[in-house]
Amino acid sequence: MYSGPVAAHGYCKLAEDGTPSVFIILGPNHTGLGSGISTYPVEGVWRTPLGDVEVDSQICRKLIDVSKLVDIDERSHIYEHSIEVQIPFLQYLYGSHRIVPICMLMQDLETSRELGEALATVLKDVDAVMIASTDLNHYESHERTLKKDRRVIDAILKMDEEALFKAVDEGVSMCGPGPVATMIVALKRLGRFKAVLLSHRTSGDVTGDYSAVVGYASIVFERV
């Protein structure tokens, strides 16, 4: 109920662009369970009230072959919400589709760059869309959160993964810098893209309580 209206801006833009063959969904590991970087068993499916979604076994196997960082580990995904909350949007828009879920416990600049390079290698000549799931600043006032979020947003718009991590290191409590940085690195290797900010709001815009909020932004990367 808090992030959905912001995420919807990105999915509306995505719906205008046709149907890709696979969605790569990157999210942070909030629970600490499982391995450092994990995808899902290659014969697996994800089930929601809207039905089943198939894991793309071919892309998963290629990624595991290319990157020594990525493991098959179902434990990472058991209680993790960051990836699963994106899937109903895709099901509503596309019905049946394939995903590659990637859960990141290791979230540092070096890991993000290495994983991004691996994804770029695997996704060359593949009609894929990457989705990075994260909240922005957590549990400060609306005004302070908007200011802190803006540092992260500006880094993303510049496609500068190093500036993104610097903002986080200096006090922006973003839970998923790794997934976003990984996507930025992969996109820079895959072609020329520009980032466009579609929406930036906080949970206070939903609840009316602006004293302690969480920030959200919807940003799309368009090929140029």
N, C-alpha and C positions, 0 to 999 in steps of 0.2 A: 504493500500500500504506500510505502514511502518512496522507493526508487522506481517503481513501475511507470509512473507518468513521464519520468525523464527518459528511461530506457525506450519507451514507446516512440520517441522522436527518432532514435536510431533505427528501430525496426520499420518504421514508416518509410524512411529513406531507403532501407534495404529492400523493401517490398517493391519499390519502383525500379529495381535494377535486375529483375529476373531471378532465376533459381540456379544457384551453383551446385556443383556435384557433391561438395562436402563442406561442413562447417567445423573449423578448428576452434574449440572453446577453451580458453586459458583462464584459470582462476587460482586464487591463493588458497593455501591449506590453513584453515583456522584451527583445526583440531590437534595437529601434531602427529596424527596417525599416519602410518605408511612411510614410503620412501621419499627421498628428497624431491624428485620429479617423477610423477607417475601418470601413466595412462591406464586404460581399462582393458580387461581381458578381451582379446581380439574377436572372440565369438560372442561377445556380450551384447545386451540391449539395456537401454534405460527406459524404465516404465514410469509414466505419469498418468493422471486421470484422463489425459487425452490420447493415450495409447503408447505403443512401444517405438523407440528410436534405435536404429541399428548403429553400432560402432563400426566405422570403416576399417576393416581388418587389414586391407592392403596398405593404407597410409600409416596405420599404427606400426605394422611390421617394418616398413621402410624407415620410419622415424627411430625405432629401436635399433635398427641396423646402423643408421648414420650417426646417432648420438649415444655416447656411453653414459650420458646423464639419465636417460629415460628408462624407467622400469615399468613392467606390468605389475600393478599393485592395487587390488580392489579395496584394500583397507583405507587408502587415502580418501576414497570417495564415499564411504559408508555414511558418514554423518556430515559431510561437507555440502554447503548450500550454494557456494559461489557459482558453480557451473550449472547446477540443476535448475536454478531460477530462470536461466536464459532459455531453457528448452521449450517451455510452453509457448513462448512467443514464436519460436520457429515452427512448432507444430501447428499453431493457429494460422500462420502464413502459408506454410508449405505442405502440411500434412506429413507424408512420409519423407524422411530425409536421413542423411548419414552424418555422424559426428565423430570427431576425435577429441575426447576430453583430456585435458592436461592439467593436473593439479600440482601447484608449486609450493612446496615447503621451503625449499632453498630459494631465497629471493635476494640476490645480490647482483651487482652490475656484471661481474664476470660470467656468472651462470646464465643470466638473461641474454647476454651477447652470444654465448656458446649455443644456447637453445634456439635463439633466433636464427643463427647461421644454419643450424641443422634443419629448421623448418623451411627456410628459404630453399635449401637443397632439395628437400622432399617435395615441396610444392611447386617447383619449377614446371611450367606447362600444365599445371592442374587448375581447374576452375574451382577455386576455393575462396571462402570468406573466413577471415579470422575475427574472433570476438574475444576481447579481454574484459573480464568481469572484476569490478572492484568498487568499493566505496571510496570517498575522498576523506576529508578531515572528520574526526569523530569527537562528539560530546563537548564542544565548546559553543560559545554564543553564535548566533546566526551571522552577525557582522564579522566576527573574528574568523569564522569558518569560510565565509566568502573570500576574505582576503588571503587566507592560507591556501584555499583551493586554487586561487588564481595563479599562484606560483607553479603548481603542478600543471594546470591547464595550459599555461604559456609554454612550459617545457614540452608538453605533448604536441601542441600546435606547431612548434618548431621541429618536432621529431628528434628531440635531443634527449636520449635516454640517460646521459650522464647528469644533465641538469635536473631531470626528474628525480633521480636518486639523491642529489644534493638537497633538493627541497624537502624530501622525506627525512633525510638525516638531520636537517635543521629544524624539524618540529612539525611537519605535516603528517598527521597520523593516518595516512592512506594504507589500507590493508593489502592492496595488490599492486605494488609498483613493479614487481617481477613480471607478471603477465603483460602489463602495458609495455614495459621496456622490451620484452621479448618480441612482441608484435611489431613495435617500431623498428627494431633491428631487422626482422625478417622482411618487412615492407621495403626498407631502404635497399635491400639486396635484390628484391623482386622487380623493382621498377621505380618510376617516379610517381609520387603520391603527394597530395596536399591534404592537410587536416582541417576540418571544418567543425566548429563548435555549434551544436544544434540547441542545447539546453543546459542550463546550470541552475540548480535549485538545492534547497535543503529540506530535511524532514519537517522543519518548522513551517514550511509552506503548506504542508498537509495537516499537521496537528494544531497549528496556531501557537505553539509553545516555542519561542525563539531563544530560550535561555540555554539549552543544551541540544544541539542538533547534529545530524550527519549530513555531509555534503555529497551531491551526486552530479555527474555531468554526462552528457551524451555527445560523443565526438565521432565523426566518421572520417575515414581516409579514402579519398577519391583518386583514382588513377588519372594522371595528366599527360 
